[in-house]
């Protein structure tokens, strides 16, 4: 009996119901993704630059130089990645539903009471 019901349910479905919806990008996801990715790349580039430009000074100064370069590169990468992610999120992302004048006046009335 259960098999008959399953077969009827499968027959009623059309191929159009199985289509995948368009992927909408949440702006916060794109900002976070690009910030993490470019922040990591920037930190690695800063670390490499710290090693490359370290002078013949002592080990402590070289480690401090590499640490500062890593933080600076990572910071620059996070800012750049966040900016790129925000631009992509705004261009391709989810938009908030538009408010009508009626819904705005109802919202104002509920906050006043």
C-alpha positions as CSV (number, residue, x, y, z in Angstrom):
1,X,0.0,0.0,0.0
2,X,2.8,2.4,0.9
3,X,4.5,1.7,-2.4
4,X,1.4,2.6,-4.3
5,X,1.2,6.0,-2.5
6,X,4.9,6.7,-3.2
7,X,4.5,5.9,-6.9
8,X,1.5,8.3,-7.2
9,X,3.4,11.1,-5.4
10,X,6.4,10.6,-7.8
11,X,4.0,10.7,-10.8
12,X,2.5,14.0,-9.7
13,X,5.8,15.9,-9.6
14,X,6.9,17.8,-12.6
15,X,10.5,18.3,-13.6
16,X,10.2,22.0,-13.0
17,X,9.9,21.4,-9.2
18,X,13.4,19.9,-9.1
19,X,15.2,23.0,-10.5
20,X,17.6,24.6,-8.1
21,X,16.8,28.2,-7.2
22,X,19.2,30.9,-8.0
23,X,21.9,31.3,-5.4
24,X,21.6,34.5,-3.5
25,X,24.6,35.8,-1.7
26,X,24.1,37.2,1.8
27,X,26.3,40.4,1.9
28,X,27.7,39.4,5.4
29,X,28.9,36.1,4.0
30,X,30.7,37.6,1.1
31,X,32.3,40.3,3.4
32,X,33.5,37.6,5.8
33,X,34.8,35.3,3.2
34,X,36.8,37.9,1.3
35,X,38.1,39.4,4.5
36,X,39.4,36.1,5.8
37,X,40.9,35.1,2.5
38,X,42.6,38.3,1.7
39,X,43.6,38.9,5.3
40,X,45.4,35.5,5.3
41,X,47.1,36.3,2.0
42,X,48.1,39.8,3.3
43,X,49.5,38.3,6.5
44,X,51.7,35.8,4.5
45,X,52.9,38.6,2.2
46,X,53.7,40.7,5.3
47,X,55.6,37.9,6.8
48,X,57.6,37.3,3.6
49,X,58.4,41.0,3.4
50,X,59.4,41.1,7.1
51,X,62.0,38.3,6.4
52,X,63.1,39.9,3.1
53,X,63.7,43.3,4.5
54,X,65.1,42.3,7.9
55,X,68.4,43.9,8.5
56,X,71.5,42.3,10.0
57,X,70.2,43.2,13.5
58,X,69.5,40.6,16.2
59,X,67.0,37.9,16.3
60,X,64.6,39.8,18.6
61,X,64.5,42.8,16.2
62,X,63.9,40.5,13.2
63,X,61.0,38.7,15.0
64,X,59.4,42.0,16.0
65,X,59.8,43.3,12.4
66,X,58.1,40.2,11.0
67,X,55.3,40.4,13.6
68,X,54.6,44.0,12.7
69,X,54.8,43.3,9.0
70,X,52.4,40.3,9.4
71,X,49.9,42.4,11.4
72,X,50.1,45.2,8.8
73,X,49.7,42.9,5.8
74,X,46.8,41.0,7.5
75,X,45.0,44.3,8.4
76,X,45.4,45.6,4.9
77,X,44.1,42.3,3.5
78,X,41.1,42.3,5.8
79,X,40.1,45.9,4.8
80,X,40.6,45.2,1.1
81,X,38.7,41.9,1.3
82,X,35.9,43.4,3.2
83,X,35.5,46.2,0.7
84,X,35.5,43.8,-2.2
85,X,33.1,41.4,-0.4
86,X,30.7,44.3,0.4
87,X,30.7,45.5,-3.3
88,X,29.9,41.9,-4.5
89,X,27.3,41.5,-1.8
90,X,25.6,44.7,-2.8
91,X,25.7,43.9,-6.5
92,X,24.6,40.3,-6.3
93,X,23.1,39.9,-2.8
94,X,19.8,39.7,-1.1
95,X,17.8,42.9,-1.0
96,X,15.6,43.8,1.9
97,X,11.9,43.9,1.2
98,X,10.6,47.4,0.5
99,X,8.5,49.1,3.1
100,X,5.2,50.6,2.2
101,X,3.8,53.7,3.8
102,X,1.1,51.6,5.4
103,X,3.6,49.2,7.1
104,X,5.7,52.1,8.3
105,X,2.8,53.8,9.9
106,X,1.7,50.6,11.6
107,X,5.3,50.1,12.9
108,X,5.3,53.7,14.3
109,X,2.0,53.1,16.0
110,X,3.2,50.0,17.7
111,X,6.3,51.7,19.0
112,X,4.3,54.6,20.4
113,X,1.9,52.5,22.4
